[in-house]
Amino acid sequence: MALAQTTTSPAANRSTATAVAPLTNDVVVLDPFTVKADESGYRASNSVVATGFNRDIEHTPLTINVLTEDFIRDAGLNSYAEVSQFMPNTYVVPDPVLLGSTGNSRGQGTGYYTQDGVRYYTEPIVRSGARVEVIKGPATLFFGRAQPGGIFNFGTRPPSPVRQQSLTVSYGNYDKKSVDIGSQGAIDKNGRLTYRLDGSLQESGSFIDHAYDNLQFIRGAVSYKAFDTLRINARYENTQRQQSGNSIASSVIAEQYYLDYANPRPEHYTWARTQTGLGGLTDAQLKPILQAQWKENLNNWIAQTRLAFINDPNNKDGVYPTWATGISSELTPRGWHYNPMQLGTYAKKDIQTWGGDALWTPSQHVALKFAYTKYDLLRPRNNIQLTEVLADGTMRAASMAVREDQNDSTTMSLSALFDYDIGPTHHTTNIGGQYFKDYYRQLVGTYYGLNATPGVVRDPRTSTATIPTSGYVFATDGYIDVSKFISAYPRQTTPPAWAQNYENAYYASHIIELFDRKVGILMGGRVQEYEVRSIPFKNTADLTDINTLGVTWNISPNLVFFASRSKSFDPNINIFLITGAGATQAEKNDNIHPPVTGVGYDVGLKFGLLNRKLIGQFSLFETSRLNDAAFRFTDLERTNSDPRNNDADTNNNVTWQVPGGERLSRGAELELTWQPNKHYSALFTAGWLPVAKVVENEAIPFITTVDGRRIRDPNQGNYVGQRSPNSPKNTLSIWNHYKFPGTKWGAGLGGNYVSDVEIPNLSSYKITVPSYINVRAGVDYTTKITKGELRLSLTINNLLNEKYYISFYRGEPFAATFRAAYTF
């Protein structure tokens, strides 16, 4: 059956004699807008996020990866970065200072997270939920604003009449410890009033010096079945999380830079003599002059090296020998545990969210749902990052920051679901509207020079040089206390920056199923309006082409073909196509940069083999990201013809720009779950991403190669052909868990492989993170105690103790975690 059922859903009257058998036996759900919470095993049967209502994944013409609660528990996963390692073509980067982490999928950004389909700016708490799913590609009919990579959604556990309590405690390396509780059941005797409660207390150290992650979390939900056709749900969540400042690894420039610094090449000396008027100096006299420039600014070395080698016949493609930069396999000479963010840094996340929904099913053909969510987020942070002075390794303080960001968001939606037959065809129609408002405010604190903070005891270390654009050079190395530099928020603030973001939308989708429901066609459209008000801007725009079109075809009861085309948008806020002192605000408002547009295509197979014990999906995809503001370029004709640029007054000049550019992704992915019996479960995923690059960027200037060709300069940031950031070409993961028959013991083994990852900068060099293999293993023991079940487990992450990186962040060394979970 194409639409997942419930005893009160519009699909309840379907005839099992004519329904197409799904590739799973899990067909009973709570209601047409809620995914069931008691799925067992590693495969999920349904998704409510992809289409806006509960539909089985196999007959949804999109690529949807879901990791269930059973898998997350068996593999001992604790964060989105760890979870993403077991999904094909996904790459989640830890980011404690900002939102907790940032997601990438298929070589494209994924924007914000969602929780139960509602926008959620920070990383949800993995241990407190039931599933993590990724809707791949720009299929955002029910979300509106989004990135073309897709949507990461976190599914929470809904209230349930099944009485159950749980207590889990854990302890691991680096003094990691946590306590988690869970409780659910019926409040009244007839089971009409039910609840769900989850809570967590976490205090975690880190293998990185002066790093930690502390968490307090509680979530509660209540559901009341007022009538057989009316259910009302209410929920509340409070999260307080404090993490140490960003422990990004200090990047180490490639060996060539250090070699050149120690001994400039003959081409450098030749260039210096012919181009700088220093022809009378010897090599020995020129050397300290070049070193002085290269020591303070890497780009000086890059630019001068290009000029020195511009006529080198080996550079036929115009790429000069300054590109090979990367992260050292040993990080820095200071060691794997060095924390460049130092003492006293922190990033807090205080989240409160509440709301509810009402579901009314007046008949077996109709369901109506109204939902309201209030989301408040406070993010104060206090941090300073030390960076290395190039060439000599001296540490310099930079990127000092003290600030608080505030989000006050409201989301309201109304959906109507209709399920009906017309002759031999079956139809599912979903019509709805959504209102979203986000009030954003930013307060920025004050930071001071070394030993200049009022009321702070003087630091005994002294500064050998003060460089206003780069921070402060320390005479001695070591860990710096951030309080010596920064006036912690909110003692002193500058006038706040603020913005109000409004997004209103109307959407509709329709699924028609033909030929005894063996063929399904999904059509969807969205009209989206957004408005951004900020000081002193007010931007408005309408989007009418957010749409999805897809088809599924049951080739056989165990084989489904699917194909789809979808679109997404993400506004380029406060970016205009006219700039300059002569541009009026009215002109700017009339020439807003169009939003980023994502266009994606998916085609593939979803299948069940070996009596449906092997479930899988394979897809080929292509996704384009258009209108990136970084790709805009000057409209020379319009700029040159503008009268303001041709009068005697240079103070009223303007520049007209044109949006342009494209970032393309193309590849394939495979996901398999194998459960041949009740003792063994396995997951296998593979991602192949040969194309993830800039394919068009007219903002890049032309250069002439030594053989006379005119090409876009490949030495610029976002050059044509540049690999998209955080987009490995190959990802591979596997997990196996076996419950030994006749015993209480189980064991798991698996891991993931990630190929080289480029982290292109907008400047003229790039950093490459080497490939890695991360092996995980675990053992568990389960036994009955009184009326409950006790599960003891030991999970080891990075069994081989490999030193690896996720983007700039160091992967955790060998770490063991012991958990005791009692459920009754």
Secondary structure, DSSP 8 states (H G I E B T S, - for coil): --B-B-TTSTTTT--TTTS---SSS--B-SBTTB--S---SS---EESTTTSS-EEGGGSSS-EEEEEHHHHHHHT--SHHHHHTTSTTEEEEEETTTTEEEEEETTEE--SEEETTEEE-S---GGGSSEEEEEESS--TTT-B--TTEEEEEE----BSS-EEEEEEEEEGGGEEEEEEEEEEESSTTS-EEEEEEEEEEEE--SSTT--EEEEEEEEEEEEEEETTEEEEEEEEEEEEEE-S------B--HHHHHHHHS--HHHHHHHHHHSS-TTS-HHHHHHHHHHHHHH-HHHHHHHHHHHTTT-TT-TTS--TT-EEE-BTTB-TT-TT--TT-BT-EEEEEEEEEEEEEEEEEETTEEEEEEEEEEEEEEEEEEEEEEE-TTT--EEEEEEEEEEEEEEEEEEEEEEEEEEEETTEEEEEEEEEEEEEEEEEEEE-EE--TT-STTS---SS-EEEEETTTEEEESS-S--BGGGTEE-TTSS----EEEEEEEEEEEEEEEEEETTTTEEEEEEEEEEEEEEEESS-EEEEEEEEEEEEEEEEEEETTEEEEEEEEEEEE--TT-BSEESTT--HHHHHHSB---EEEEEEEEEEEEEETTTTEEEEEEEEEEEEE--GGG-EE-HHHHHH-GGGSSS-GGG--EEEE---EEEEEEEEEEEEEEEETTEEEEEEEEEEEEEEEEE-TTS-EEE-TTS-EEE-TTSTT-TT-B-TT--SEEEEEEEEEE-TTSSEEEEEEEEEE--EEEE-SSS-EEEE--EEEEEEEEEEEEEETTEEEEEEEEEESTT----EETTEE---SEEEEEEEEE-
